[in-house]
Amino acid sequence: MARDKRLFVCDACGFQSVKWLGRCPECNTWDSMSEVQNTVKKKTEGVGFISGEEICSLGEIKPGQEEERYVTGMEEFDRVLGGGIVPGSLVLLGGEPGIGKSTLLIQVLSLLADKGLKVLYASGEESASQIGMRAQRLGVSKDVLLLCNPQIEVILKHVLEERPHILAVDSMQTLYCQEVSSLPGSMGQVKAASSALMNLAKGIVMPVLMVGHVTKEGAIAGPRALEHLVDTVLYFEGERTQGFRILRTVKNRFGPTHEIGIFEMKDRGLSQVPNPSNLFLQHRNQRVAGSAIFPCIEGTRPLMVEIQALVNQSYLALPRRTTAGFDSNRLALLTAVMEKILGTALFDKDIFVNVVGGLKISEPAADLPLICAVLSSFFDKPLPESIAILGEVGLTGEIRPVSNMELRVKEAQRLGMDWVLVPKLAKIRARDGMKVKSLGHISQLPDILFS
């Protein structure tokens, strides 16, 4: 009889080899090759893709039940998904250990169970008593079905018997398949478990929510095999020392990407934050140098965030440029523009930039507020009170308009800003109780801000 061929897979990058290697030639990681069985197994009975063999045009396809979504009732969670959970979709929820992924998942399942849906929670990390203690503390619904078993064959068997509306798996790194000889959490086990769940979700049109841990490099463990396989990738971010958490969309086949939802961790679980702008600005001191207010856009919602800058004399050969939540390369570019046009001597200064609240800003609309914050700290003069600033800055110092200007200005007015500084070419009208100041070049900034 023919023997099964052996296959070695790198746990870090997924490189495959027919023989064991001490170092992966793809990612140069030592001792990362794990052995898996290179055999083709039969599909689980009743699980598989439902597809035809005939070719058809897109116009002939009739809308099916995939258009209907399961609305959880948690507005922040539904917004991130694009309106709810799509039947037959795979949703991956990633985050660092202890950030609150399991808490968020069981709260979502409880809301769905309260709506009369049959939900199954399969856990391979905790025992039934541990999950029961958390459920009692959170006060969640008692109608959620629980299965504590990390074996993928057992999970598929109970799903085909119970036929729940939604399946949740916590977590992918603890599941194992008997057909794969490697340890749980390895590349072979993660691929086998995720492929089985994908066939299950697409075969019986049932959404599957999967939890994945994040490695020290910041990627979902697997490493990125799960992100390519699933339909939606969500990252649950935040600092353990802070009370709020950010749910961010990285990939979404059924809705917008780069959408965020903001939660606050309390004694009885996660609660939604209806007004995140107040959350980021509630501890702001207005009469300090180096602070600027920026109306940013995260997904489809405007948020008012505070950008802080600290300019200090450097005693090092190479002055430091440290950022938190802002691109360091962008800071170096804007620093060169300020030195060239404004004549500010920053070559011997340490510059530290921080976006309050842990947000990560990547849009160019934050160029002008960052420059204003750096100038405020450099001259040791606070900016005018109740001012919001936005605009993109070019290499020649010109200030260019950005997207969603009206939405940003409206959010600034809602939070009681007295006036807003916008690019000159932007067609923004003055609003009731708020002045609009247009600016075309950064050479005019010192006179406007500190006169």
C-alpha positions in Angstrom: 0.0 0.0 0.0 1.2 3.5 -0.8 2.3 5.5 2.2 1.0 9.0 2.9 3.5 11.6 1.8 5.0 13.7 4.6 4.8 17.5 4.3 6.5 20.1 6.5 4.9 23.5 6.9 6.4 26.7 8.4 4.3 27.9 11.4 5.4 31.5 10.8 4.8 32.0 7.0 3.2 28.8 5.7 6.1 27.7 3.5 5.8 24.0 2.5 8.6 21.5 2.0 8.8 17.8 1.5 11.7 17.5 4.0 12.4 19.1 7.4 14.5 22.2 7.4 16.2 23.8 10.4 15.5 27.3 9.0 12.6 28.4 6.8 14.1 29.6 3.5 11.1 32.0 3.1 11.1 33.9 6.4 14.4 32.8 7.8 12.8 31.6 11.1 14.6 28.9 13.0 12.9 25.6 14.1 9.5 26.5 12.7 8.8 23.6 10.4 6.0 21.3 11.6 5.1 18.0 10.0 1.6 17.5 8.6 0.0 14.6 6.8 -0.3 15.4 3.0 -3.4 13.3 2.4 -6.7 14.1 0.9 -9.5 13.3 3.3 -13.2 12.9 2.6 -15.5 15.8 3.3 -17.8 15.6 6.3 -21.1 14.3 5.2 -23.6 17.0 4.6 -21.0 19.7 4.6 -19.7 21.3 1.4 -20.2 24.1 -1.1 -23.5 24.3 -2.8 -22.6 25.1 -6.4 -23.7 24.1 -9.9 -21.7 22.9 -12.8 -23.4 25.2 -15.4 -22.1 28.7 -16.4 -24.5 31.6 -15.9 -24.3 35.4 -16.1 -24.5 37.7 -13.2 -27.9 39.0 -14.3 -29.4 35.5 -14.0 -28.5 35.2 -10.4 -31.4 35.8 -8.1 -30.9 37.4 -4.7 -31.0 34.8 -1.9 -31.1 34.8 1.8 -27.5 36.1 1.9 -28.9 39.6 1.7 -30.7 39.2 5.0 -28.6 40.1 8.0 -28.8 39.1 11.6 -28.9 42.4 13.5 -27.5 42.0 17.0 -28.9 45.2 18.4 -25.5 46.3 19.5 -25.1 49.3 17.2 -21.4 49.6 17.4 -20.9 46.0 16.5 -23.5 46.1 13.7 -21.9 49.3 12.2 -18.5 47.7 12.0 -20.0 44.7 10.2 -21.9 46.9 7.7 -25.4 46.4 9.2 -25.3 43.0 10.8 -24.0 39.4 10.4 -24.5 38.0 6.9 -25.7 34.3 6.7 -23.0 32.0 5.5 -20.1 34.4 6.3 -17.0 33.8 8.3 -16.1 36.6 10.8 -12.7 36.6 12.4 -12.3 38.6 15.7 -8.7 39.1 16.5 -7.0 40.8 19.4 -4.4 40.4 22.2 -5.1 38.0 25.0 -7.2 39.5 27.7 -8.4 42.4 25.7 -12.1 41.3 25.9 -12.7 39.2 22.8 -14.6 36.4 24.6 -16.6 39.0 26.6 -17.7 40.8 23.4 -18.5 37.5 21.7 -20.7 36.1 24.5 -22.5 39.4 24.8 -23.3 39.4 21.0 -24.5 35.8 21.2 -26.7 36.7 24.2 -28.4 39.5 22.2 -29.0 37.1 19.3 -30.4 34.5 21.6 -32.8 37.1 23.1 -34.1 37.6 19.6 -35.2 33.9 19.4 -32.2 32.7 17.4 -30.5 29.4 18.2 -26.8 30.1 18.8 -24.0 27.7 19.7 -20.8 28.7 21.5 -17.9 26.3 21.1 -15.0 26.9 23.4 -11.7 25.1 23.4 -10.0 27.4 26.0 -12.2 27.3 29.1 -14.4 24.8 30.9 -18.1 25.0 31.3 -17.9 26.3 34.9 -15.5 29.1 33.9 -17.8 30.3 31.1 -20.8 30.0 33.4 -19.1 32.2 36.0 -18.4 34.9 33.3 -22.0 34.6 32.0 -23.4 35.1 35.5 -21.2 38.1 36.0 -22.2 39.7 32.7 -25.9 38.8 33.1 -26.2 37.3 29.6 -29.0 35.2 28.3 -29.3 31.6 29.5 -30.5 30.4 26.1 -27.0 30.3 24.5 -25.9 26.7 23.8 -22.4 25.8 25.1 -20.0 23.2 23.9 -16.6 22.9 25.5 -14.5 20.7 23.2 -11.5 21.7 21.0 -11.9 18.8 18.5 -13.2 20.1 15.2 -15.0 16.7 14.3 -17.0 16.9 17.5 -18.0 20.5 16.8 -19.1 19.7 13.3 -21.1 16.7 14.5 -23.1 18.8 17.1 -23.7 21.6 14.5 -25.2 19.2 12.0 -27.4 17.7 14.7 -28.5 20.9 16.4 -28.6 23.1 13.2 -28.1 26.5 15.1 -28.5 29.8 13.3 -25.1 31.0 14.4 -21.9 29.3 15.5 -19.1 30.9 17.5 -15.7 29.3 18.0 -13.2 30.4 20.7 -10.5 30.2 19.7 -8.9 29.0 16.4 -5.5 28.4 18.1 -7.0 25.8 20.4 -8.9 23.7 17.8 -7.3 20.5 16.5 -8.2 18.0 13.8 -7.5 14.3 14.3 -6.5 14.0 10.6 -3.5 16.3 11.2 -0.6 15.1 13.3 0.8 18.5 14.4 0.0 20.3 17.6 -2.9 22.7 18.1 -2.1 26.2 17.0 0.3 25.1 14.2 -0.2 26.1 10.6 -1.5 22.6 9.7 -4.1 22.6 12.4 -5.3 26.1 11.8 -5.7 25.5 8.1 -7.5 22.2 8.6 -9.9 23.7 11.2 -10.6 26.9 9.2 -11.2 24.9 6.0 -13.7 22.7 7.8 -15.6 25.7 9.3 -15.6 27.4 5.9 -17.2 24.4 4.2 -19.7 24.2 7.0 -20.6 27.9 6.8 -21.0 27.9 3.0 -22.6 24.5 2.8 -25.6 25.1 5.2 -25.5 29.0 4.9 -24.7 29.6 8.6 -22.5 32.4 9.9 -19.5 31.4 11.9 -17.8 33.8 14.3 -14.1 32.9 15.0 -11.8 34.2 17.6 -8.1 34.5 16.8 -5.2 35.6 19.0 -2.6 38.2 18.0 1.1 37.5 18.0 3.8 39.8 19.4 4.3 41.1 15.9 0.7 42.3 15.8 -0.7 39.8 13.3 -3.4 37.2 13.9 -1.7 33.9 14.7 -1.9 31.6 11.8 -0.2 33.8 10.6 -2.3 35.4 7.9 -3.9 32.3 6.4 -7.1 33.0 8.3 -7.4 36.6 7.0 -7.3 35.5 3.4 -9.9 32.7 4.0 -12.6 34.6 6.0 -15.1 37.2 4.8 -14.6 39.7 7.6 -11.6 40.5 9.8 -12.2 42.6 13.0 -9.4 43.7 15.3 -10.2 44.4 18.9 -7.7 47.0 20.2 -7.1 49.0 23.3 -4.8 49.4 26.3 -5.5 47.2 29.4 -4.9 50.2 31.6 -7.6 52.2 29.9 -11.3 51.5 30.0 -12.3 51.8 26.4 -11.8 49.4 23.5 -11.8 50.0 19.7 -13.3 47.4 17.3 -11.8 48.1 13.9 -12.6 46.6 10.5 -9.7 45.5 8.4 -11.5 43.4 5.7 -15.2 43.2 4.9 -16.7 41.6 1.8 -20.2 42.7 2.8 -19.7 46.3 3.9 -17.3 49.2 4.3 -13.7 48.8 5.6 -11.9 50.9 8.1 -15.1 51.3 10.2 -14.7 51.4 14.0 -16.8 50.8 17.0 -16.0 52.1 20.5 -16.7 50.3 23.7 -16.0 50.8 27.4 -15.0 48.0 29.7 -17.0 48.0 32.9 -17.8 45.6 35.7 -20.6 44.0 33.8 -18.9 43.7 30.5 -18.6 46.0 27.5 -20.9 48.9 27.0 -21.3 51.0 23.9 -20.0 54.6 23.7 -22.7 56.7 22.1 -20.5 59.9 21.9 -16.9 58.9 21.4 -15.8 62.5 20.8 -16.6 63.5 24.4 -14.7 60.4 25.5 -11.5 61.5 23.8 -11.8 65.2 24.9 -13.2 64.9 28.4 -9.8 65.3 30.2 -8.3 67.9 27.9 -6.8 71.0 29.3 -7.4 73.9 26.9 -4.8 76.3 28.2 -1.6 74.3 27.5 0.9 74.5 24.7 1.2 71.7 22.2 -2.4 70.6 22.0 -4.6 70.8 18.9 -8.1 69.5 18.1 -8.6 67.6 14.9 -11.9 66.3 13.5 -11.0 63.0 11.9 -13.1 60.5 10.0 -13.1 56.9 11.0 -15.1 54.9 8.6 -18.4 56.9 8.2 -18.3 58.8 11.5 -16.5 62.0 12.5 -14.5 61.9 15.7 -12.9 64.9 17.6 -9.4 63.8 18.8 -6.6 65.7 20.5 -3.1 65.7 18.9 -0.4 66.5 21.4 3.2 67.6 20.5 6.2 68.2 22.8 9.3 70.0 21.4 12.3 70.0 23.7 16.0 70.7 23.4 17.9 67.6 22.4 21.3 66.7 23.9 21.8 63.7 21.5 23.7 63.5 18.3 20.5 62.5 16.5 17.4 64.2 17.9 14.5 61.8 18.5 11.2 61.8 16.5 8.8 59.6 18.5 5.2 59.2 17.5 2.2 57.3 19.0 -0.8 57.0 16.7 0.9 59.0 13.9 3.2 58.1 11.0 6.8 58.9 11.9 7.7 59.4 8.2 4.9 61.9 7.9 6.3 63.8 11.0 9.7 64.0 9.4 8.3 65.4 6.2 6.2 68.0 8.0 9.2 68.9 10.2 11.3 69.6 7.0 8.5 71.8 5.6 8.3 73.9 8.8 12.1 74.4 8.9 12.1 75.4 5.2 9.1 77.8 5.1 8.6 79.0 8.7 12.3 79.1 9.7 11.7 77.1 12.9 15.0 75.6 14.1 13.9 72.0 14.8 17.1 70.3 13.8 18.4 70.2 17.4 15.0 69.5 19.0 13.4 66.3 20.2 9.8 66.0 18.9 7.2 63.7 20.5 3.7 63.3 19.0 0.8 61.6 20.7 -2.8 61.0 19.5 -4.8 60.9 22.7 -7.0 57.8 23.2 -4.9 55.3 21.4 -6.3 56.1 17.9 -4.1 55.6 14.9 -4.5 58.5 12.4 -3.3 57.8 8.8 -5.2 60.4 6.8 -3.4 63.5 5.5 -6.0 65.8 7.0 -4.1 65.7 10.2 -1.1 67.5 8.7 -2.2 71.0 9.6 -3.3 70.3 13.2 0.0 68.5 13.8 2.0 71.5 12.5 -0.1 73.8 14.8 0.6 71.5 17.8 4.4 71.5 17.1 4.5 75.3 16.7 2.5 75.8 19.9 5.0 73.7 21.8 8.0 75.3 20.0 6.9 78.8 20.9 5.4 77.7 24.3 2.1 79.4 23.5 -1.2 77.7 23.7 -3.5 77.7 20.7 -6.8 79.8 20.8 -9.5 78.2 22.8 -12.2 76.1 21.1 -10.6 75.8 17.7 -10.7 72.8 15.4 -8.0 72.5 12.7 -7.9 70.3 9.6 -6.1 70.3 6.2 -3.4 68.6 4.2 0.0 70.3 3.8 2.1 69.9 0.7 5.9 70.1 0.4 5.7 73.7 -0.7 3.6 74.7 2.3 0.2 74.9 0.5 -2.8 73.8 2.4 -5.2 71.5 0.4 -8.8 70.5 1.0 -9.7 67.1 2.4 -12.7 64.9 2.1 -15.9 65.2 4.2 -15.3 68.8 5.1 -19.0 69.6 5.9 -19.2 66.5 8.2 -16.1 67.4 10.1 -17.2 71.0 10.6 -20.6 69.9 11.7 -19.1 67.6 14.4 -16.9 70.5 15.6 -20.0 72.7 16.0 -21.8 70.0 17.8 -19.1 69.9 20.4 -19.2 73.6 21.0 -16.1 74.8 19.0 -16.1 78.6 18.5 -14.2 78.5 15.2 -12.5 76.1 12.7 -9.4 76.5 10.6 -9.9 75.0 7.1 -8.0 75.1 3.7 -8.7 78.2 1.6 -10.1 76.3 -1.4 -12.7 74.5 0.8 -16.2 75.9 0.3 -17.3 76.0 3.9 -19.9 78.5 5.0 -19.9 80.0 8.5 -22.4 78.4 10.9 -24.4 79.8 13.7 -22.2 80.5 16.7 -19.0 79.3 14.9 -16.5 81.2 12.7 -14.7 79.6 9.7 -11.2 80.8 9.0 -9.7 79.9 5.6 -5.9 79.5 5.2 -4.0 78.9 1.9 -0.3 78.6 3.1 1.3 77.7 6.4 3.4 80.9 6.3 0.3 82.7 7.7 0.0 80.3 10.7 2.1 82.3 13.3 0.1 85.5 12.7 -3.3 83.7 12.9 -2.6 81.5 15.9 -0.4 83.7 18.1 -1.4 87.2 17.3 
